[in-house]
Amino acid sequence: MADPRELETLYVQVNKFALASHFFWGFWALIQAKYSSIDFDFLGYAVLRFNQYFKTKPAVMALQIPE
């Protein structure tokens, strides 16, 4: 059986990396909107990712790795 503290630590870390992922893909989409020749709504995608980032940021930042 897994140690509950290790599971909680993993949970916190995964959520923080997921938050960083939303920001990264939002920023990437902004760059693509400017330079890509692909016919895709990169600005719309950036808005979706940044919205998810700002929606989840307060809860994720409140998470603490157990001592």
mmCIF file of the N, C-alpha and C atoms, coordinates in Angstrom:
data_MODEL
# 
_entry.id   MODEL 
# 
loop_
_atom_site.group_PDB 
_atom_site.id 
_atom_site.type_symbol 
_atom_site.label_atom_id 
_atom_site.label_alt_id 
_atom_site.label_comp_id 
_atom_site.label_asym_id 
_atom_site.label_entity_id 
_atom_site.label_seq_id 
_atom_site.pdbx_PDB_ins_code 
_atom_site.Cartn_x 
_atom_site.Cartn_y 
_atom_site.Cartn_z 
_atom_site.occupancy 
_atom_site.B_iso_or_equiv 
_atom_site.pdbx_formal_charge 
_atom_site.auth_seq_id 
_atom_site.auth_comp_id 
_atom_site.auth_asym_id 
_atom_site.auth_atom_id 
_atom_site.pdbx_PDB_model_num 
ATOM 1   N N  . MET A 1 1  ? 0.839  -1.180 0.000   1.00 0.00 ? 1  MET A N  1 
ATOM 2   C CA . MET A 1 1  ? 0.000  0.000  0.000   1.00 0.00 ? 1  MET A CA 1 
ATOM 3   C C  . MET A 1 1  ? 0.885  1.246  0.000   1.00 0.00 ? 1  MET A C  1 
ATOM 4   N N  . ALA A 1 2  ? 0.481  2.241  -0.737  1.00 0.00 ? 2  ALA A N  1 
ATOM 5   C CA . ALA A 1 2  ? 1.261  3.472  -0.849  1.00 0.00 ? 2  ALA A CA 1 
ATOM 6   C C  . ALA A 1 2  ? 1.132  4.317  0.406   1.00 0.00 ? 2  ALA A C  1 
ATOM 7   N N  . ASP A 1 3  ? 2.198  5.012  0.708   1.00 0.00 ? 3  ASP A N  1 
ATOM 8   C CA . ASP A 1 3  ? 2.216  5.913  1.848   1.00 0.00 ? 3  ASP A CA 1 
ATOM 9   C C  . ASP A 1 3  ? 1.324  7.128  1.528   1.00 0.00 ? 3  ASP A C  1 
ATOM 10  N N  . PRO A 1 4  ? 0.355  7.458  2.398   1.00 0.00 ? 4  PRO A N  1 
ATOM 11  C CA . PRO A 1 4  ? -0.536 8.596  2.136   1.00 0.00 ? 4  PRO A CA 1 
ATOM 12  C C  . PRO A 1 4  ? 0.194  9.923  1.934   1.00 0.00 ? 4  PRO A C  1 
ATOM 13  N N  . ARG A 1 5  ? 1.304  10.124 2.634   1.00 0.00 ? 5  ARG A N  1 
ATOM 14  C CA . ARG A 1 5  ? 2.073  11.363 2.455   1.00 0.00 ? 5  ARG A CA 1 
ATOM 15  C C  . ARG A 1 5  ? 2.701  11.421 1.071   1.00 0.00 ? 5  ARG A C  1 
ATOM 16  N N  . GLU A 1 6  ? 3.170  10.283 0.583   1.00 0.00 ? 6  GLU A N  1 
ATOM 17  C CA . GLU A 1 6  ? 3.747  10.242 -0.767  1.00 0.00 ? 6  GLU A CA 1 
ATOM 18  C C  . GLU A 1 6  ? 2.677  10.499 -1.813  1.00 0.00 ? 6  GLU A C  1 
ATOM 19  N N  . LEU A 1 7  ? 1.491  9.951  -1.604  1.00 0.00 ? 7  LEU A N  1 
ATOM 20  C CA . LEU A 1 7  ? 0.390  10.192 -2.535  1.00 0.00 ? 7  LEU A CA 1 
ATOM 21  C C  . LEU A 1 7  ? -0.016 11.658 -2.540  1.00 0.00 ? 7  LEU A C  1 
ATOM 22  N N  . GLU A 1 8  ? -0.072 12.268 -1.369  1.00 0.00 ? 8  GLU A N  1 
ATOM 23  C CA . GLU A 1 8  ? -0.428 13.684 -1.276  1.00 0.00 ? 8  GLU A CA 1 
ATOM 24  C C  . GLU A 1 8  ? 0.633  14.544 -1.951  1.00 0.00 ? 8  GLU A C  1 
ATOM 25  N N  . THR A 1 9  ? 1.899  14.205 -1.751  1.00 0.00 ? 9  THR A N  1 
ATOM 26  C CA . THR A 1 9  ? 2.992  14.929 -2.410  1.00 0.00 ? 9  THR A CA 1 
ATOM 27  C C  . THR A 1 9  ? 2.862  14.822 -3.920  1.00 0.00 ? 9  THR A C  1 
ATOM 28  N N  . LEU A 1 10 ? 2.603  13.625 -4.416  1.00 0.00 ? 10 LEU A N  1 
ATOM 29  C CA . LEU A 1 10 ? 2.431  13.409 -5.850  1.00 0.00 ? 10 LEU A CA 1 
ATOM 30  C C  . LEU A 1 10 ? 1.241  14.200 -6.382  1.00 0.00 ? 10 LEU A C  1 
ATOM 31  N N  . TYR A 1 11 ? 0.145  14.210 -5.643  1.00 0.00 ? 11 TYR A N  1 
ATOM 32  C CA . TYR A 1 11 ? -1.052 14.957 -6.031  1.00 0.00 ? 11 TYR A CA 1 
ATOM 33  C C  . TYR A 1 11 ? -0.745 16.448 -6.190  1.00 0.00 ? 11 TYR A C  1 
ATOM 34  N N  . VAL A 1 12 ? -0.023 17.005 -5.225  1.00 0.00 ? 12 VAL A N  1 
ATOM 35  C CA . VAL A 1 12 ? 0.334  18.422 -5.272  1.00 0.00 ? 12 VAL A CA 1 
ATOM 36  C C  . VAL A 1 12 ? 1.236  18.694 -6.477  1.00 0.00 ? 12 VAL A C  1 
ATOM 37  N N  . GLN A 1 13 ? 2.233  17.862 -6.668  1.00 0.00 ? 13 GLN A N  1 
ATOM 38  C CA . GLN A 1 13 ? 3.171  18.067 -7.769  1.00 0.00 ? 13 GLN A CA 1 
ATOM 39  C C  . GLN A 1 13 ? 2.483  17.957 -9.128  1.00 0.00 ? 13 GLN A C  1 
ATOM 40  N N  . VAL A 1 14 ? 1.631  16.974 -9.305  1.00 0.00 ? 14 VAL A N  1 
ATOM 41  C CA . VAL A 1 14 ? 0.920  16.794 -10.572 1.00 0.00 ? 14 VAL A CA 1 
ATOM 42  C C  . VAL A 1 14 ? 0.039  18.000 -10.867 1.00 0.00 ? 14 VAL A C  1 
ATOM 43  N N  . ASN A 1 15 ? -0.649 18.505 -9.873  1.00 0.00 ? 15 ASN A N  1 
ATOM 44  C CA . ASN A 1 15 ? -1.511 19.670 -10.078 1.00 0.00 ? 15 ASN A CA 1 
ATOM 45  C C  . ASN A 1 15 ? -0.707 20.916 -10.438 1.00 0.00 ? 15 ASN A C  1 
ATOM 46  N N  . LYS A 1 16 ? 0.442  21.084 -9.841  1.00 0.00 ? 16 LYS A N  1 
ATOM 47  C CA . LYS A 1 16 ? 1.268  22.251 -10.164 1.00 0.00 ? 16 LYS A CA 1 
ATOM 48  C C  . LYS A 1 16 ? 1.853  22.134 -11.575 1.00 0.00 ? 16 LYS A C  1 
ATOM 49  N N  . PHE A 1 17 ? 2.239  20.933 -11.979 1.00 0.00 ? 17 PHE A N  1 
ATOM 50  C CA . PHE A 1 17 ? 2.720  20.756 -13.346 1.00 0.00 ? 17 PHE A CA 1 
ATOM 51  C C  . PHE A 1 17 ? 1.587  20.922 -14.357 1.00 0.00 ? 17 PHE A C  1 
ATOM 52  N N  . ALA A 1 18 ? 0.382  20.507 -14.016 1.00 0.00 ? 18 ALA A N  1 
ATOM 53  C CA . ALA A 1 18 ? -0.771 20.706 -14.899 1.00 0.00 ? 18 ALA A CA 1 
ATOM 54  C C  . ALA A 1 18 ? -1.047 22.197 -15.060 1.00 0.00 ? 18 ALA A C  1 
ATOM 55  N N  . LEU A 1 19 ? -0.924 22.954 -13.992 1.00 0.00 ? 19 LEU A N  1 
ATOM 56  C CA . LEU A 1 19 ? -1.099 24.400 -14.060 1.00 0.00 ? 19 LEU A CA 1 
ATOM 57  C C  . LEU A 1 19 ? -0.052 25.016 -14.989 1.00 0.00 ? 19 LEU A C  1 
ATOM 58  N N  . ALA A 1 20 ? 1.188  24.598 -14.830 1.00 0.00 ? 20 ALA A N  1 
ATOM 59  C CA . ALA A 1 20 ? 2.256  25.099 -15.705 1.00 0.00 ? 20 ALA A CA 1 
ATOM 60  C C  . ALA A 1 20 ? 1.989  24.720 -17.154 1.00 0.00 ? 20 ALA A C  1 
ATOM 61  N N  . SER A 1 21 ? 1.430  23.549 -17.387 1.00 0.00 ? 21 SER A N  1 
ATOM 62  C CA . SER A 1 21 ? 1.111  23.102 -18.735 1.00 0.00 ? 21 SER A CA 1 
ATOM 63  C C  . SER A 1 21 ? 0.077  24.015 -19.391 1.00 0.00 ? 21 SER A C  1 
ATOM 64  N N  . HIS A 1 22 ? -0.951 24.409 -18.659 1.00 0.00 ? 22 HIS A N  1 
ATOM 65  C CA . HIS A 1 22 ? -1.947 25.327 -19.212 1.00 0.00 ? 22 HIS A CA 1 
ATOM 66  C C  . HIS A 1 22 ? -1.285 26.633 -19.656 1.00 0.00 ? 22 HIS A C  1 
ATOM 67  N N  . PHE A 1 23 ? -0.399 27.156 -18.810 1.00 0.00 ? 23 PHE A N  1 
ATOM 68  C CA . PHE A 1 23 ? 0.268  28.409 -19.152 1.00 0.00 ? 23 PHE A CA 1 
ATOM 69  C C  . PHE A 1 23 ? 1.173  28.227 -20.369 1.00 0.00 ? 23 PHE A C  1 
ATOM 70  N N  . PHE A 1 24 ? 1.950  27.150 -20.375 1.00 0.00 ? 24 PHE A N  1 
ATOM 71  C CA . PHE A 1 24 ? 2.865  26.886 -21.485 1.00 0.00 ? 24 PHE A CA 1 
ATOM 72  C C  . PHE A 1 24 ? 2.121  26.787 -22.809 1.00 0.00 ? 24 PHE A C  1 
ATOM 73  N N  . TRP A 1 25 ? 1.041  25.985 -22.875 1.00 0.00 ? 25 TRP A N  1 
ATOM 74  C CA . TRP A 1 25 ? 0.305  25.802 -24.127 1.00 0.00 ? 25 TRP A CA 1 
ATOM 75  C C  . TRP A 1 25 ? -0.437 27.078 -24.528 1.00 0.00 ? 25 TRP A C  1 
ATOM 76  N N  . GLY A 1 26 ? -0.871 27.873 -23.570 1.00 0.00 ? 26 GLY A N  1 
ATOM 77  C CA . GLY A 1 26 ? -1.476 29.158 -23.901 1.00 0.00 ? 26 GLY A CA 1 
ATOM 78  C C  . GLY A 1 26 ? -0.465 30.083 -24.558 1.00 0.00 ? 26 GLY A C  1 
ATOM 79  N N  . PHE A 1 27 ? 0.718  30.134 -23.996 1.00 0.00 ? 27 PHE A N  1 
ATOM 80  C CA . PHE A 1 27 ? 1.774  30.974 -24.552 1.00 0.00 ? 27 PHE A CA 1 
ATOM 81  C C  . PHE A 1 27 ? 2.205  30.464 -25.927 1.00 0.00 ? 27 PHE A C  1 
ATOM 82  N N  . TRP A 1 28 ? 2.342  29.152 -26.064 1.00 0.00 ? 28 TRP A N  1 
ATOM 83  C CA . TRP A 1 28 ? 2.689  28.542 -27.350 1.00 0.00 ? 28 TRP A CA 1 
ATOM 84  C C  . TRP A 1 28 ? 1.654  28.902 -28.411 1.00 0.00 ? 28 TRP A C  1 
ATOM 85  N N  . ALA A 1 29 ? 0.378  28.851 -28.057 1.00 0.00 ? 29 ALA A N  1 
ATOM 86  C CA . ALA A 1 29 ? -0.688 29.161 -29.010 1.00 0.00 ? 29 ALA A CA 1 
ATOM 87  C C  . ALA A 1 29 ? -0.618 30.620 -29.450 1.00 0.00 ? 29 ALA A C  1 
ATOM 88  N N  . LEU A 1 30 ? -0.241 31.525 -28.551 1.00 0.00 ? 30 LEU A N  1 
ATOM 89  C CA . LEU A 1 30 ? -0.076 32.928 -28.945 1.00 0.00 ? 30 LEU A CA 1 
ATOM 90  C C  . LEU A 1 30 ? 1.026  33.078 -30.000 1.00 0.00 ? 30 LEU A C  1 
ATOM 91  N N  . ILE A 1 31 ? 2.113  32.382 -29.796 1.00 0.00 ? 31 ILE A N  1 
ATOM 92  C CA . ILE A 1 31 ? 3.205  32.422 -30.771 1.00 0.00 ? 31 ILE A CA 1 
ATOM 93  C C  . ILE A 1 31 ? 2.743  31.837 -32.105 1.00 0.00 ? 31 ILE A C  1 
ATOM 94  N N  . GLN A 1 32 ? 2.030  30.711 -32.050 1.00 0.00 ? 32 GLN A N  1 
ATOM 95  C CA . GLN A 1 32 ? 1.540  30.083 -33.272 1.00 0.00 ? 32 GLN A CA 1 
ATOM 96  C C  . GLN A 1 32 ? 0.565  30.995 -34.011 1.00 0.00 ? 32 GLN A C  1 
ATOM 97  N N  . ALA A 1 33 ? -0.259 31.708 -33.273 1.00 0.00 ? 33 ALA A N  1 
ATOM 98  C CA . ALA A 1 33 ? -1.229 32.624 -33.895 1.00 0.00 ? 33 ALA A CA 1 
ATOM 99  C C  . ALA A 1 33 ? -0.506 33.682 -34.723 1.00 0.00 ? 33 ALA A C  1 
ATOM 100 N N  . LYS A 1 34 ? 0.664  34.075 -34.273 1.00 0.00 ? 34 LYS A N  1 
ATOM 101 C CA . LYS A 1 34 ? 1.432  35.105 -34.969 1.00 0.00 ? 34 LYS A CA 1 
ATOM 102 C C  . LYS A 1 34 ? 2.202  34.547 -36.170 1.00 0.00 ? 34 LYS A C  1 
ATOM 103 N N  . TYR A 1 35 ? 2.778  33.355 -36.035 1.00 0.00 ? 35 TYR A N  1 
ATOM 104 C CA . TYR A 1 35 ? 3.737  32.876 -37.031 1.00 0.00 ? 35 TYR A CA 1 
ATOM 105 C C  . TYR A 1 35 ? 3.316  31.640 -37.830 1.00 0.00 ? 35 TYR A C  1 
ATOM 106 N N  . SER A 1 36 ? 2.345  30.887 -37.374 1.00 0.00 ? 36 SER A N  1 
ATOM 107 C CA . SER A 1 36 ? 2.000  29.638 -38.052 1.00 0.00 ? 36 SER A CA 1 
ATOM 108 C C  . SER A 1 36 ? 1.194  29.881 -39.322 1.00 0.00 ? 36 SER A C  1 
ATOM 109 N N  . SER A 1 37 ? 1.440  29.038 -40.316 1.00 0.00 ? 37 SER A N  1 
ATOM 110 C CA . SER A 1 37 ? 0.653  29.076 -41.557 1.00 0.00 ? 37 SER A CA 1 
ATOM 111 C C  . SER A 1 37 ? -0.487 28.061 -41.516 1.00 0.00 ? 37 SER A C  1 
ATOM 112 N N  . ILE A 1 38 ? -0.613 27.343 -40.423 1.00 0.00 ? 38 ILE A N  1 
ATOM 113 C CA . ILE A 1 38 ? -1.669 26.342 -40.261 1.00 0.00 ? 38 ILE A CA 1 
ATOM 114 C C  . ILE A 1 38 ? -2.996 27.057 -40.008 1.00 0.00 ? 38 ILE A C  1 
ATOM 115 N N  . ASP A 1 39 ? -4.040 26.587 -40.680 1.00 0.00 ? 39 ASP A N  1 
ATOM 116 C CA . ASP A 1 39 ? -5.375 27.173 -40.523 1.00 0.00 ? 39 ASP A CA 1 
ATOM 117 C C  . ASP A 1 39 ? -6.032 26.594 -39.267 1.00 0.00 ? 39 ASP A C  1 
ATOM 118 N N  . PHE A 1 40 ? -5.823 27.272 -38.157 1.00 0.00 ? 40 PHE A N  1 
ATOM 119 C CA . PHE A 1 40 ? -6.353 26.826 -36.867 1.00 0.00 ? 40 PHE A CA 1 
ATOM 120 C C  . PHE A 1 40 ? -6.578 28.067 -36.007 1.00 0.00 ? 40 PHE A C  1 
ATOM 121 N N  . ASP A 1 41 ? -7.567 28.028 -35.145 1.00 0.00 ? 41 ASP A N  1 
ATOM 122 C CA . ASP A 1 41 ? -7.865 29.159 -34.259 1.00 0.00 ? 41 ASP A CA 1 
ATOM 123 C C  . ASP A 1 41 ? -6.943 29.118 -33.035 1.00 0.00 ? 41 ASP A C  1 
ATOM 124 N N  . PHE A 1 42 ? -5.686 29.494 -33.258 1.00 0.00 ? 42 PHE A N  1 
ATOM 125 C CA . PHE A 1 42 ? -4.717 29.478 -32.169 1.00 0.00 ? 42 PHE A CA 1 
ATOM 126 C C  . PHE A 1 42 ? -5.078 30.478 -31.076 1.00 0.00 ? 42 PHE A C  1 
ATOM 127 N N  . LEU A 1 43 ? -5.615 31.624 -31.442 1.00 0.00 ? 43 LEU A N  1 
ATOM 128 C CA . LEU A 1 43 ? -6.003 32.599 -30.415 1.00 0.00 ? 43 LEU A CA 1 
ATOM 129 C C  . LEU A 1 43 ? -7.117 32.053 -29.530 1.00 0.00 ? 43 LEU A C  1 
ATOM 130 N N  . GLY A 1 44 ? -8.091 31.385 -30.133 1.00 0.00 ? 44 GLY A N  1 
ATOM 131 C CA . GLY A 1 44 ? -9.156 30.774 -29.354 1.00 0.00 ? 44 GLY A CA 1 
ATOM 132 C C  . GLY A 1 44 ? -8.625 29.707 -28.416 1.00 0.00 ? 44 GLY A C  1 
ATOM 133 N N  . TYR A 1 45 ? -7.667 28.918 -28.922 1.00 0.00 ? 45 TYR A N  1 
ATOM 134 C CA . TYR A 1 45 ? -7.054 27.883 -28.090 1.00 0.00 ? 45 TYR A CA 1 
ATOM 135 C C  . TYR A 1 45 ? -6.274 28.512 -26.936 1.00 0.00 ? 45 TYR A C  1 
ATOM 136 N N  . ALA A 1 46 ? -5.566 29.611 -27.217 1.00 0.00 ? 46 ALA A N  1 
ATOM 137 C CA . ALA A 1 46 ? -4.819 30.304 -26.161 1.00 0.00 ? 46 ALA A CA 1 
ATOM 138 C C  . ALA A 1 46 ? -5.770 30.801 -25.075 1.00 0.00 ? 46 ALA A C  1 
ATOM 139 N N  . VAL A 1 47 ? -6.902 31.339 -25.497 1.00 0.00 ? 47 VAL A N  1 
ATOM 140 C CA . VAL A 1 47 ? -7.887 31.833 -24.526 1.00 0.00 ? 47 VAL A CA 1 
ATOM 141 C C  . VAL A 1 47 ? -8.378 30.686 -23.640 1.00 0.00 ? 47 VAL A C  1 
ATOM 142 N N  . LEU A 1 48 ? -8.670 29.538 -24.244 1.00 0.00 ? 48 LEU A N  1 
ATOM 143 C CA . LEU A 1 48 ? -9.121 28.378 -23.458 1.00 0.00 ? 48 LEU A CA 1 
ATOM 144 C C  . LEU A 1 48 ? -8.077 27.961 -22.424 1.00 0.00 ? 48 LEU A C  1 
ATOM 145 N N  . ARG A 1 49 ? -6.827 27.886 -22.852 1.00 0.00 ? 49 ARG A N  1 
ATOM 146 C CA . ARG A 1 49 ? -5.781 27.430 -21.932 1.00 0.00 ? 49 ARG A CA 1 
ATOM 147 C C  . ARG A 1 49 ? -5.513 28.451 -20.828 1.00 0.00 ? 49 ARG A C  1 
ATOM 148 N N  . PHE A 1 50 ? -5.465 29.737 -21.183 1.00 0.00 ? 50 PHE A N  1 
ATOM 149 C CA . PHE A 1 50 ? -5.241 30.751 -20.151 1.00 0.00 ? 50 PHE A CA 1 
ATOM 150 C C  . PHE A 1 50 ? -6.432 30.853 -19.207 1.00 0.00 ? 50 PHE A C  1 
ATOM 151 N N  . ASN A 1 51 ? -7.645 30.682 -19.710 1.00 0.00 ? 51 ASN A N  1 
ATOM 152 C CA . ASN A 1 51 ? -8.817 30.670 -18.830 1.00 0.00 ? 51 ASN A CA 1 
ATOM 153 C C  . ASN A 1 51 ? -8.718 29.542 -17.815 1.00 0.00 ? 51 ASN A C  1 
ATOM 154 N N  . GLN A 1 52 ? -8.317 28.353 -18.274 1.00 0.00 ? 52 GLN A N  1 
ATOM 155 C CA . GLN A 1 52 ? -8.175 27.218 -17.356 1.00 0.00 ? 52 GLN A CA 1 
ATOM 156 C C  . GLN A 1 52 ? -7.062 27.482 -16.346 1.00 0.00 ? 52 GLN A C  1 
ATOM 157 N N  . TYR A 1 53 ? -5.976 28.100 -16.802 1.00 0.00 ? 53 TYR A N  1 
ATOM 158 C CA . TYR A 1 53 ? -4.874 28.448 -15.900 1.00 0.00 ? 53 TYR A CA 1 
ATOM 159 C C  . TYR A 1 53 ? -5.366 29.364 -14.773 1.00 0.00 ? 53 TYR A C  1 
ATOM 160 N N  . PHE A 1 54 ? -6.028 30.458 -15.146 1.00 0.00 ? 54 PHE A N  1 
ATOM 161 C CA . PHE A 1 54 ? -6.460 31.415 -14.133 1.00 0.00 ? 54 PHE A CA 1 
ATOM 162 C C  . PHE A 1 54 ? -7.607 30.884 -13.273 1.00 0.00 ? 54 PHE A C  1 
ATOM 163 N N  . LYS A 1 55 ? -8.409 29.976 -13.826 1.00 0.00 ? 55 LYS A N  1 
ATOM 164 C CA . LYS A 1 55 ? -9.503 29.376 -13.059 1.00 0.00 ? 55 LYS A CA 1 
ATOM 165 C C  . LYS A 1 55 ? -8.970 28.451 -11.964 1.00 0.00 ? 55 LYS A C  1 
ATOM 166 N N  . THR A 1 56 ? -7.959 27.668 -12.290 1.00 0.00 ? 56 THR A N  1 
ATOM 167 C CA . THR A 1 56 ? -7.461 26.674 -11.338 1.00 0.00 ? 56 THR A CA 1 
ATOM 168 C C  . THR A 1 56 ? -6.291 27.156 -10.483 1.00 0.00 ? 56 THR A C  1 
ATOM 169 N N  . LYS A 1 57 ? -5.680 28.274 -10.865 1.00 0.00 ? 57 LYS A N  1 
ATOM 170 C CA . LYS A 1 57 ? -4.487 28.738 -10.153 1.00 0.00 ? 57 LYS A CA 1 
ATOM 171 C C  . LYS A 1 57 ? -4.695 28.926 -8.651  1.00 0.00 ? 57 LYS A C  1 
ATOM 172 N N  . PRO A 1 58 ? -5.754 29.593 -8.197  1.00 0.00 ? 58 PRO A N  1 
ATOM 173 C CA . PRO A 1 58 ? -5.878 29.784 -6.740  1.00 0.00 ? 58 PRO A CA 1 
ATOM 174 C C  . PRO A 1 58 ? -5.920 28.470 -5.953  1.00 0.00 ? 58 PRO A C  1 
ATOM 175 N N  . ALA A 1 59 ? -6.676 27.514 -6.447  1.00 0.00 ? 59 ALA A N  1 
ATOM 176 C CA . ALA A 1 59 ? -6.784 26.233 -5.731  1.00 0.00 ? 59 ALA A CA 1 
ATOM 177 C C  . ALA A 1 59 ? -5.466 25.467 -5.762  1.00 0.00 ? 59 ALA A C  1 
ATOM 178 N N  . VAL A 1 60 ? -4.803 25.483 -6.889  1.00 0.00 ? 60 VAL A N  1 
ATOM 179 C CA . VAL A 1 60 ? -3.539 24.748 -7.008  1.00 0.00 ? 60 VAL A CA 1 
ATOM 180 C C  . VAL A 1 60 ? -2.455 25.396 -6.153  1.00 0.00 ? 60 VAL A C  1 
ATOM 181 N N  . MET A 1 61 ? -2.394 26.704 -6.164  1.00 0.00 ? 61 MET A N  1 
ATOM 182 C CA . MET A 1 61 ? -1.366 27.380 -5.379  1.00 0.00 ? 61 MET A CA 1 
ATOM 183 C C  . MET A 1 61 ? -1.591 27.225 -3.877  1.00 0.00 ? 61 MET A C  1 
ATOM 184 N N  . ALA A 1 62 ? -2.795 26.915 -3.477  1.00 0.00 ? 62 ALA A N  1 
ATOM 185 C CA . ALA A 1 62 ? -3.100 26.698 -2.060  1.00 0.00 ? 62 ALA A CA 1 
ATOM 186 C C  . ALA A 1 62 ? -2.668 25.314 -1.585  1.00 0.00 ? 62 ALA A C  1 
ATOM 187 N N  . LEU A 1 63 ? -2.405 24.410 -2.513  1.00 0.00 ? 63 LEU A N  1 
ATOM 188 C CA . LEU A 1 63 ? -1.976 23.062 -2.136  1.00 0.00 ? 63 LEU A CA 1 
ATOM 189 C C  . LEU A 1 63 ? -0.575 23.103 -1.530  1.00 0.00 ? 63 LEU A C  1 
ATOM 190 N N  . GLN A 1 64 ? -0.370 22.310 -0.513  1.00 0.00 ? 64 GLN A N  1 
ATOM 191 C CA . GLN A 1 64 ? 0.925  22.253 0.170   1.00 0.00 ? 64 GLN A CA 1 
ATOM 192 C C  . GLN A 1 64 ? 1.430  20.818 0.193   1.00 0.00 ? 64 GLN A C  1 
ATOM 193 N N  . ILE A 1 65 ? 2.712  20.658 -0.041  1.00 0.00 ? 65 ILE A N  1 
ATOM 194 C CA . ILE A 1 65 ? 3.340  19.349 0.101   1.00 0.00 ? 65 ILE A CA 1 
ATOM 195 C C  . ILE A 1 65 ? 3.444  19.051 1.595   1.00 0.00 ? 65 ILE A C  1 
ATOM 196 N N  . PRO A 1 66 ? 2.974  17.876 2.006   1.00 0.00 ? 66 PRO A N  1 
ATOM 197 C CA . PRO A 1 66 ? 3.006  17.558 3.456   1.00 0.00 ? 66 PRO A CA 1 
ATOM 198 C C  . PRO A 1 66 ? 4.439  17.466 3.976   1.00 0.00 ? 66 PRO A C  1 
ATOM 199 N N  . GLU A 1 67 ? 4.583  17.863 5.207   1.00 0.00 ? 67 GLU A N  1 
ATOM 200 C CA . GLU A 1 67 ? 5.915  17.817 5.855   1.00 0.00 ? 67 GLU A CA 1 
ATOM 201 C C  . GLU A 1 67 ? 6.141  16.492 6.524   1.00 0.00 ? 67 GLU A C  1 
# 
